[in-house]
Amino acid sequence: MKKMILVGTASWTDPGFVADWYPKGLPASERLGWYSERLNLVEVNSSFYAIPKSKQVENWTRQTPDGFIFDVKLHKLLSRHSTKPEFLPPDLRKLAKVEKGRVQLSAALQKAMVERTLEETAPLRESGKLGAFLLQLSPAFRPKTNQLAELDDLFEMLEKQALALELRNRDWMTEPHVSRTIEFFRKRRITLVSVDAPADEHFTVMPCHDIVTHPGFAYMRLHGRNASGYVRGRSVAERFDYKYNEGELKQLVERAVNLTSKVAKVHMIYNNNSSNYAPIAATRTRELVRERHPELSTGPEISHEDQMKFEPPRRSRRSGKVHAVH
């Protein structure tokens, strides 16, 4: 079988997509179907804030063709982000100890959250559309105050699932910690997420290393290269406001291709979420893989051959209309 590179975006509901990528007036209920005609991988972002209901997940499977893949971001509490009680499923709030308005993660609550996540996302597994779970750690999770082994109980509960982990504190991947970090992931066969990020040494900006820690699967998250936005931006779109040019897309393709020399498949997720930058970059990346590396698979064929010809007219603030929502 051919080795595979799948390409998608971090969410399909991003306001910038609605403003500048989806056809004007396209109902919200039809966006996932329209997306799936152009890309065959997506990262579910809403699950970071609330565990989706199985009925909703079933709808996702019905709205997408065979071979479409969903990567699911794990809930913010599991990734050690500050979490208010209202972000938990109502029936699990009774398990939460709350201090200063924030939930304190306990073993019992973690177990309940993982079990609920697996239960509600079961339709994806049953339909063959579940790719991997993504654990995006908080920047506050750092070597100075934490040990990666604190995550072992979580890993054990997810041992039968494909799991990718994105570190968000640079100290893990710099001396004197980097060797131990890589060894930790390799020993547990957890995919360490590769990033494309600004050339900046701020503690929240990870180095752009492609290190294989699981022989079957690599995961790339492409955040853009806007250093000032990444470090000082207040909104998602300000932090990841970057439009990749053709040369940069070719560089990213070659990084993914190099990874396929060591793994069976690579997921590339564009997270440069401003305007239509992410879906345009993703569709062009998929084309580049097919043009330059026909020996690799990009997954099921996309039914809409003219997607790249469609780019809704950009709207100007001067006209009183929104140019980019974020």
N, C-alpha and C positions, 0 to 999 in steps of 0.2 A: 504494500500500500504506500501511496505517496505520503511524504511528510506534509504537514498542514500549517498554514498561517491564516488565522481568522482575524478579521478587523472589524471594530465597532466603536461605539462612543459610550461615555459614562452617562447613561440616561437617554431616553428618547423623548422626555417631556420637558426638556430644558426651555425656558422662556425665549432664549435666543433662537432656538430652532423654530419655535412657533412664529416668531417675528420675521425671520429671514430665510428659512429653509422650507418649511412645509407650505403647500399651496394656501393662498389666502382663503379663509373660510372653511378649511378642512375641519370637520368635526373632531373633537378630542378623541372620540371613540374609534376614529379611523387612522389615527396617527401611527400606531404601532404597525398596522398592516401596511401602510405606505412606507414606513421605515424598512420593513422586512422585505420589500421588493427591491431595495437598494443595498442593504447590508444584512449579513446573516449572523451577527453577534451583537449583543448589547449587554451593558452592565446595569443592573437594577440599582438605582441610587435611593429610591424611596424607602427601601428596606433598612437603610441606616437609621431612619427616624421612627419607623413603625414596622413591625413584622406584618407582611401582607397576609390577607385572608385567603384561604384555599380557593374560594369561589372566584376571587380576583385573579389568582394564579391560573386557574382553569381557563378563564377568559383569555389570558395571554397566550396560552397554548393553542387555543382555537383561532386566534387572530394571526398566527404565524405559520409559515409552511414547514413541512418536514425538513429537518436538518438545521433549523434556526436554533441558536444557542443563547441561553441567558446565564450570565455570571451574576451572582447575587451577593451584594455587599451585606455583611453581617451587621447586626444592630450596634449602635454606638456604645451601648453599655458593655457589650462583649469586647469591644475594641478599646476599652478603658478611657472613653471620653466622658466628660462631665454630663450627667443625664438627670433631667427632672423627672419626677414620678409620672407625670402625664404622658411621657413617651413610652411607658410600659403598657402591655396589654392590661386592661382594667382588672381582670381576675388575678393577675400576678402581682399587683401592687401591694397586696397584703403580705407578700414575702419580703418586701423592701424595707430596709432600715434607711431612714432619711435623716441626713444631717445638713443643716443650713440650706435646705431646699434641694439637695442633691442625693441621689440614690447611692448607697454604699453596696458595692457588689459583694455578694456572699456566694459560697459554693452552692447552696440550695437554689438561689435565684439564677445563677449562671446555668445550672442544670435545667431548670424550668424554661429558661429562655432558649437554650439550644434545642430542647425537645420540641418546643412550640414552633421554632423555625423549621425544623425537619418535617414536622407534621404538616404545616401550612404550605410548604414548598413541594410536597410530595407529587403534585400533578406534573411538575417539571421533570422529576426523575422518571415518573411513569411514562411520560411521552418521549423520553430520550432527549429533552431539551435543556437539561441542567448541565452547565459547564463546570464552574468552580464557585466555591464560596470565597469571598474576599474579606480578609480581616485587615482593616486600615487602622493601625494603631495611632493613638494620640501622640503628638509631639512631647507631651508631658511624661510619656513612658520612656525613660532614659536610663542609661547605665548607672548614673550617679545614685538613683533612688530605686531602681527596679532590676529584676533578674528575668531573663527570657524564660527561665524554667517556671516562672509563675503562670505561664500559659499552658503548661503540660496537661492539666486537667481538661482544659478546653480542647486541646488537640486530641486527647483520648476520646472525647465525646464525638469528635468529627472524623475519627480515623478512617471511616469507610467512605468519606467524601473527598473530592479534590479540593484542596485548600491552598490559597495563595495569601501571603502576608506582606503588607506594605509597611515598612518602617517609616516613621515621619520625624525621627530625631537623628540628626547626622552623626552623633557620637557613636552610634552602633557600628557604623561603617568607616570609622577612622581609628587610627592608633590611639590607645593600645588595645582596642576592643574588636577590630575587624576580623581577625583570624578566629577568635572564639565565636563570634556571631555566625560566620559562615559554617563553621564546624557544627554549631547547634542546629542549623537548618538542614544540613546534609545528613546528620545523624537521624533526624526525625523525618526526613523525606518530605519536608514542607517547602513548597515553592516560594522562594524569596523574590518578590516583585522587583523587576528592573524598571527604572524610570528614565524619562527624558525630562530634564528640569533645567532651570537657569544655571549659569556658571557663577555660583555665589556660595560663600561658605557660611551663610546664616544657618543656625542650628536646625531650622525646619526644612532646609533644602538638601535633599539626599544626593550623593555622588551618582553619576550616571554609569554605573557598572552593570555588566551583564554576567551574573554569576549563576551558574546552574546548580541547583540544590536538589532537584528531583529529575530523574532521567526521562520522565515521560511528558513533562509539561513545563512551559515557561510562560510568564505573564508580564507584559509590558504596559505601563501606564504613562501616557505621554502628556505632560502638563504644560508644554510650551516653554519659552525661554525668556519670559518677561520678568527679570529679576526684581525690579522695583515693585511691580504689581504683586508678585508672589509673596514678597516679604511684608509689604505695607498695605496691600489691598484689603478692603473690608468685606467686599462681597466675593462670591465665587467667581463671577465674571471678571472682576478687577484683578483677582489673583492669577487667573489663568487666561488672561486676555492676550492671545498670541496667535498669529496666522502663519503657519508653516509655509515656507516657499518650496518650490519644486526640488531644489537641491537638498534641502533639509529632509524632505519626504524620502528622497532616494537614500539618504544616509540612514534613516530609520528603517527602511526596508532592508538594507544590508545588515543592520544589527539583528533584525529578526531572522534573516536568512542564516547568519552565522550561528544563531542559537539552534537552528534546526540541525546543525551538525552534531548536536549533543542531546537533543530532545525530539520527541515525536511530533509535538504540536506547540504552536505559539499563539497566544491571544494578545492582540494589540488593541488597547483601549485609549482612544483620544479623549483627554480631559481638558482640552483648551476651550473651555465652555464660554465663549463670547460670540454673539451673533451665530453665524452658521459655520464657524471655523472648523469645529470638530467633525461634523458629518461630511463636509467637503474634503477635509484632509483624509478621512477614513475611506471615502469612495475612491479618491485618487490613489491612495496607498494600495488598495486592493487591485486596482488596475495595474499599478507598477509591478506588483508581485507577479501578476499573470503575464505581463509583457516581458519582464526581465528574467523571470525564473519559472518557466512553464513546467519544470520538473516538480514543482511544489503545487499542492492543492490549496485553493482558497475557499473550499467548502462548496455548497450547492450553488449552482448558477443563479444569478439574479434575473428575474423576469423582465424588468424594465431596463432595456438596453440604452435608453437615451437619458438616463438620470443626470449625467454630468452636463448635459445641455441645458438642464433646468436649474436656474438660480434666480429666485424671485428678486425683483428690483429692490435695491436697498433704499430704505426710507430715511429721510433726513430730519434731524431735530428742528431745522429751520422751518420745515413745513408744518411743525407742530405734531408730527407723528414720531413714533419711537424708532430710533435707529438700531439700538441694541438694548434689550430690556435690562441686562445685568449692568 
